[in-house]
Amino acid sequence: MSERSRIKTCILDQLGRQVEFLFPPKRIISLVPSQTELLFDLGLEQEVIGITKFCVHPPHWLRHKSIVGGTKNFWFDSVSKLNPDLIIGNKEENYKEGIDLLCEKYPVWLSDITKFEEALEMILSIGKITNREEISTSLSNKIQSNFLDILPKNNKRVLYLIWKNPWMAAGTNTFINSMLEKIGFVNCISEPRYPIISEELIGRLNPDIIFLSSEPYPFKQNHVKEVSAINSTSDVSLVDGEYFSWFGSRMVYAPAYFKQLASRV
């Protein structure tokens, strides 16, 4: 498609911002790992020219695409050299100051996701703005179908830890909380976002299950023993954080992982 056949388009992002860009975009930078994987699964191998150093899926993109920094530390010179016609980011995963600077020069489409349904909306929206509507619709339908096969758990109370020193947990108004509810668990944390919690509170909450996420803090087996010492009555398990926190095409595989997880907790 020639530059002359492309048209100037204006679309709302998930923050309700109007984003004007040339459709379809031919030079895309992705600032969020889960959305980078989505762009790959939408067949945008040639269109995506830049990603962050945390965009580990697919592995060959991390080796061969231009790196533009981290999710909260953009390399603006690298972005400038790539001259993108569309940048795709996320309100939570990226930092406002950096996004504001990028918006001064480039079209920036932002997702804002705290619920399962909003993740599906994001998939459909990105499919629309990248000229991959048919693939994104099929993907969204497959995700919904796969999640229908999950049998609800018996309302076990879960504490989902994402960080250590200090301890931090996933609370309400997060995508992680939405996924916990989707598979039948009850979140012990009633505070919004990611509150810092004390060891005393971990003991006092006395959850049925404590999940130690693989990201952003890389919890390992030695941490299972440490947390078990804080609360000996809870079942403490390591979990793959990508299936709980990655909104995008990885959601297709999440139900199979959750079924396997349910068999051991």
N, C-alpha and C positions, 0 to 999 in steps of 0.2 A: 504493500500500500504506500503510495507516494505521500509526501507531506501535503500536497495540494488537496488530496482526497480526505485528509483528516479534518475534523470539525471541532470548533471550540464548544465545549460542553460544560455545564454547571450542574453540580449535584451536591446534595447535603451529605455530610458525614454523620457519624453517630453522636456528635456533640451538637448537631444542628447548625454547623457552620457551612456556608456555601463555598465550595471548592471548584474553581474554574480551571480546566485543563484541555489539552488537545486529545480528542478521542479517535482511535484507541491509543493509549499511551505506549510509547516505544522504548522509553528509558526510565525504568522504575527502580527506586531504592526502597528497600524494606528495612524498617528499624525495629522489628519485633520477631523473635525466633519462630513463634507459632504461626504467624502470618507469612513468614518467609516459606515455611514448609507448605502452607496452603498455596502460595503462588506457584511453587514447583508442581504441586499436584493438579493445578489448573492448566498446566502445560505452558508456562511462561519462561521457559529456559532462555530464550533469546532476549526477552524484554527486560528481565531483571538484571541490572548491571551492578548493583551495590547492596551489601548486606552488613550486619554488625558481626563482631567477632564471636557473639554468642549464638549466632544462627547456625547450629550444628547439623540441622537436617535440611536438605540432603547433604551428606558429607562432602561430595565433590564440589558443591557450591562454595563451601567454606575454603576449599583449596583454590578454586579458580575464579570466583567473583571478587570484585574489589571490596575491600573492607573499609567501612566509614566510621569506625570507632565502636563504642559500646552503646547499650540502650540508653544510658544516662550520661554519656560523654561522647558527643559527636565530633568527628574530625571534619571541620567545616571546609578546610582546604581540599580534602579528598572529595567531599560532596561537590564542591565547585568544579573540580576537574571532570567529574562525571556528567555535569550539566543535565540533571534529571528533568523529565517532563512530568513526573508524578512521584511523590514520596508518600509511603504508607506507614503510619505509626499507630500508637495507642496512648490514650490519656494516662493510664496508670504506669505502664512499663517505661515510657519515655519521660523526660523532664521538661517542664513547661518553658523554662528559659531557652533551652535549645530549640524546642519546637517553634517558639515565637520568632527566633532568629531565622530559622529555615523558611517560615511563612512569609518573611519579607522578600524572599527571592524566588520561591518555588511553590507550586501547588502541593499542599499537604493534606491528605485525607486521614482522619483519626477515627479509630474505633473506641468504644467505651463499653466495656463488657463486665457485668457482674452477675448475669443470669444465662442459663442454658439457651433460652430463646434469643437473647441478644447475640450470642455467638453464631447462631444460625442466620440471623439477620446480617451479620457481618460477612459471612461466607457468600450470601446472595448478593450483597452490595459490592463486594470486591469482584465477584464474577461479572457484575454489570459494568463496573467502571473499567475492567480490563478486557472486555469483549469475550468473556468466557461464561456467559449466562447458562448455557445448556449443561456444561460440566458442573458448575456450582450448584445448580438446581438438583442434579442427580446426586451430588455429594451430600447436600442437605437432606434429601429424602433418605439416603442410605443411613446417615447418622440417626435420624429419627426412628427408622425401622430397627436398627440395631439396639437402640435403647429400649424399645418396646419389649425386647426379650429378657430384660433384667427383672428378676423377681424381687420385690421390695424386701428389705431386711426387717428384723423385728424391732425396729426403733432403738437400736443400741446407741448409747451416748458416746460420741467421739470427740477427742481433743486432737486437732491437727496442728502439729508444730512445724514451723517453717524456719526457725532461727534459734541459735544458741548464743549466750553471752551478749545481750540478754535473751531469755526465752521469749519467743514471739509465736503467736498462734493466728490461724486464719479465723476471722470472725464473720459476722453477718455482712451483707452487702459486698460479697466477694464471689468470684466465679467458683472458687474452691468450695465455698459453702453451698452454692447452687448444685454442684456436682455431688456433694455429700447427701443433700436432700434428694437428689434424683435417684440415688441408689439405695435410699431408705434409711440413712443414718440421721441422727439428731446431733447437731453441733452443740458442744458444751459451752461454747463462748457466745454470749449474747451481745457483746459489744461489736460495733461495726469495724470493718477493715482489719488491721493486723495489730492488735494490742500487745503490749509488753506484759508478761505475766510472771509471777514469782513462783518459786518452788513450793512455797506454802499453799498457793492457790492451786497448783497442779495436784497436790495432795488432797486439798479440800473439795475440789471438783469431783474427784473420784470417778473418772469416766470408765465406761466398760472397756473402751479401746483407746489407745494413744497411737496415732500415726506419726511417724517421723519421716518427713518428706526428703526426697533426694535433692530437692532444690527449693529455694536458692541456697540454703545451707546444705552441704553434702553430708547428711547424717549417715553414719556407718554402724556396724554391729556393736562396737564398743559403747555407742550412745544408747543402745537398747538397754544394756546393763545399767548405765548411769540413770536413765529415766525410771527403770524398774525399781531402782533403789529409792527413788523419790516417792513412787506410788507402787507398792508391791501387789496391789489388788487388780491393777489394770493390765490388760493384754497389750503389750507394746510391740509394734511391728514397723519395719521399714517399708515405705511405699515409693513407687515411682511417681515423682511429682509431675512429670509431663502429662500423665493421664488425668490428673486432677486439675491442672492449671493451664494447660495449653488449649486455647480456644482456636479451633481450626480443623484441618483435615485429620489430625491425630485423634479427634473425637470418634472417628469411625472405628478405631481399634480399642477405645476405652472400655466399652461394655464387656468384651472378652477378658480384658485385664481385671475388671471389677468382679466378674464371675469367679475367676481364679482366686482373687483376693478373698472373696466371701467364703470360699471353701476352707480357709485357714484362720479366720478370725471369728 
